[in-house]
Every structure is written in structure tokens, then in C-alpha cells.
Amino acid sequence: MLKFLFMLAVMFVLMLLLLGFNVARMFKRLFFGTPKHKTSQRHSASAGQQHKAASSTTPRKKLISKDEGEYVDYEEIKD
């Protein structure tokens, strides 16, 4: 019985520590913001991939046929 209570107390203390670290990290981000170098690396990598895809030298084939979206006269029918 004593071992069970000790394990329960240890687990409770670990949960409190984890909760405390998460709250401290939240306040750190709230007051100091996120580090600039981490976010800029992520954005620059994704922007580089998008730039490579956009600067492709081969023209893409048109997916929509020429008659798609053609203007049709509209007549309103009143009853």
C-alpha cells in the first residue's frame, strides 16, 4: 500500500512539473515572442520550395478546355 501511494505521489509531482514547464513556456512566448531565427528558417525553406515550383522553365498544359466558361446569353423567365 505504501509503494502505491509513493508511486501516486511521484506521478503527481511529475505531472505538476510538466504543467509548470508548459505554463512557463507559454508565458515566455507571450512576453518575449518566438525566436526570430527559427521561424525565418522555416519560412525561407518553404518559400524556396515554392519559388522553385513557380520558376519552372517548362510551361504547363492548360487543364481547362477553351470552351469552358464561355459566355452564354441569360434570359430571365417570369411566370
FILUM-83059 format. One record per residue (C-alpha): residue number from 1; x negated, y negated, z negated; residue in three letters. Coordinates in steps of 0.5 Angstrom, whole numbers, plus 2048, in hexadecimal, padded with zeros to 3 digits. Each point is the difference from the previous one (the first is absolute). Example, Ala and Ser with C-alpha at 12.3 -4.5 7.8 and 13.67 -1.06 7.14 Angstrom:
<lodos>
LODO, 1, 7E7, 809, 7F0, ala .
LODO, 2, 7FE, 7F9, 802, ser .
</lodos>
This chain:
<lodos>
LODO, 1, 800, 800, 800, met .
LODO, 2, 7FA, 7FB, 7FE, leu .
LODO, 3, 7FD, 802, 807, lys .
LODO, 4, 806, 7FE, 804, phe .
LODO, 5, 801, 7F9, 7FC, leu .
LODO, 6, 7F9, 7FF, 801, phe .
LODO, 7, 801, 801, 808, met .
LODO, 8, 806, 7FC, 800, leu .
LODO, 9, 7FC, 7FA, 7FD, ala .
LODO, 10, 7FB, 801, 804, val .
LODO, 11, 804, 800, 806, met .
LODO, 12, 804, 7FA, 7FE, phe .
LODO, 13, 7F9, 7FC, 7FF, val .
LODO, 14, 7FE, 801, 807, leu .
LODO, 15, 807, 7FE, 802, met .
LODO, 16, 7FF, 7FA, 7FD, leu .
LODO, 17, 7F9, 7FF, 802, leu .
LODO, 18, 803, 801, 807, leu .
LODO, 19, 805, 7FB, 7FF, leu .
LODO, 20, 7FC, 7FB, 7FD, gly .
LODO, 21, 7FB, 800, 806, phe .
LODO, 22, 805, 7FF, 805, asn .
LODO, 23, 803, 7FA, 7FD, val .
LODO, 24, 7F9, 7FD, 7FF, ala .
LODO, 25, 7FF, 801, 808, arg .
LODO, 26, 807, 7FD, 801, met .
LODO, 27, 7FE, 7FA, 7FC, phe .
LODO, 28, 7F9, 800, 803, lys .
LODO, 29, 803, 800, 807, arg .
LODO, 30, 806, 7FB, 7FE, leu .
LODO, 31, 7FB, 7FB, 7FD, phe .
LODO, 32, 7FA, 801, 805, phe .
LODO, 33, 803, 803, 806, gly .
LODO, 34, 7FD, 805, 804, thr .
LODO, 35, 7F8, 800, 802, pro .
LODO, 36, 7FF, 7FD, 807, lys .
LODO, 37, 7FB, 805, 803, his .
LODO, 38, 805, 806, 7FF, lys .
LODO, 39, 806, 7FD, 804, thr .
LODO, 40, 7FC, 7FD, 805, ser .
LODO, 41, 7FC, 806, 802, gln .
LODO, 42, 807, 804, 800, arg .
LODO, 43, 803, 7FA, 805, his .
LODO, 44, 7FA, 800, 804, ser .
LODO, 45, 7FF, 807, 801, ala .
LODO, 46, 808, 801, 802, ser .
LODO, 47, 7FF, 7F9, 804, ala .
LODO, 48, 7FA, 803, 804, gly .
LODO, 49, 804, 806, 802, gln .
LODO, 50, 806, 7FC, 802, gln .
LODO, 51, 7FB, 7FC, 804, his .
LODO, 52, 7FD, 806, 804, lys .
LODO, 53, 807, 802, 802, ala .
LODO, 54, 802, 7FA, 802, ala .
LODO, 55, 7FA, 7FF, 804, ser .
LODO, 56, 801, 806, 804, ser .
LODO, 57, 7FD, 7FF, 807, thr .
LODO, 58, 805, 805, 804, thr .
LODO, 59, 807, 7FC, 801, pro .
LODO, 60, 806, 804, 7FD, arg .
LODO, 61, 805, 803, 804, lys .
LODO, 62, 807, 7FD, 800, lys .
LODO, 63, 804, 804, 7FC, leu .
LODO, 64, 807, 7FC, 801, ile .
LODO, 65, 802, 801, 808, ser .
LODO, 66, 801, 7FA, 804, lys .
LODO, 67, 808, 800, 800, asp .
LODO, 68, 800, 801, 7F8, glu .
LODO, 69, 803, 7FA, 7FD, gly .
LODO, 70, 803, 7FD, 807, glu .
LODO, 71, 805, 7FA, 7FF, tyr .
LODO, 72, 807, 802, 801, val .
LODO, 73, 806, 7FB, 801, asp .
LODO, 74, 804, 801, 7FA, tyr .
LODO, 75, 808, 7FF, 800, glu .
LODO, 76, 804, 7FF, 7FA, glu .
LODO, 77, 807, 803, 801, ile .
LODO, 78, 805, 7FD, 7FC, lys .
LODO, 79, 806, 804, 7FE, asp .
</lodos>
